Amino acid sequence: MVRFHVRGGPNLRKAYTKIQKAKKARYICPACSKKSVRRESVGMWKCRSCGSKFAGGAYELSTPTGRLSQRLLLELKKGALSKEYIEKLEAEIEKAETEAEPQAPEQAKSE
Ligand SMILES: [Zn+2]
């Protein structure tokens, strides 16, 4: 269902559709492993089955940057953080962020 038209060209429209799909989707619950986690509000996710609440991405349950920070925390707890490992993770975060950024809309050719 189209509620309103997204202006700005095909790239913006594509990005909008992708976000809407991620927002409406059901995700697998990390607590009870049923596919019933749904978005409650911005960054808040709730399992309809066991009632667990999770903090996550604004439009999807987990984001690339969020997953990386979780890994970083896990390594920190284990005390296995080396300088090389942190540098490797920083490079990965940078890569994930550039991939996540939507492309600039195409310039209108008629103007
Ligand atoms: Zn659950």
Residues whose N, C-alpha, C, O or C-beta is under 5 A from the ligand:
A	BS01	ZN	C29 A31 C32 C47 S49 C50 G51 S52
